[in-house]
């Protein structure tokens, strides 16, 4: 199944508008951000066309030479699968992602209050979460992974950080990007200790309400993990398959 062009166009545009450097590579582009070298999402290669594997691998090594990792994302299923054997031989690990598009009735206003969060509030929440989830992570990398959220504000016409507050602090959150009739919901997260209370569902419902005038509303799910089934119950259906290849050096 080929991923719809509008979703691929949105993703490439969103990534390029955030980047400090956009470099053409065989079959696609490399996006780089000088301020966030620890962030895989801000430093990766996006491939949307069939490409000769050796040529692409050499180009990736060149444009990411200063980093201790490589990330290649194929935005369509067939060329991504075809690249698999060469990627494995070169030491890459494969990870599948499923783009899913919303196709159900827009839900009612959630019973749990969902608010738009200010950037400083989100950054501090992300700092706390990274320190809790990755206690061995160096503090400079924690800072990069928390503050990279600011660059997303350049990625779309509207960028909203939606969250549920408890005692004035975010206890669940997600991003919503709106751009030229397309919406993406991303980074849906409820940290341990606050799960099972319906917070993520409430945030999803609010995001869908805010995106109700968009022609396409989509998100990504892990190809083998449970959120894909949860998103399915919310009205999302698969519309393709991405292939991500990662190598740490």
Secondary structure, DSSP 4 states (H G I P E B T S, - for coil): -PPPHHHHHHHHHHHHHH-SEEEEETTEEEEE-TT-TT-TTTSEEEE-S---HHHHHHHHHHHTTTSSEEEEEESSHHHHHHHHHHHHHTTPEEEEEEEEEE-SPPPPPPSS--EEPPHHHHHHHHHHHHHHH-TTS-HHHHHHHHHGGGGGGGTSSEEEEEEEEETTEEEEEEEEEEETTEEEEEEEE--TTSTTSSHHHHHHHHHHHHTTT-SEEEEEEESSSTHHHHHHHTTEEE---EEEEEEE-
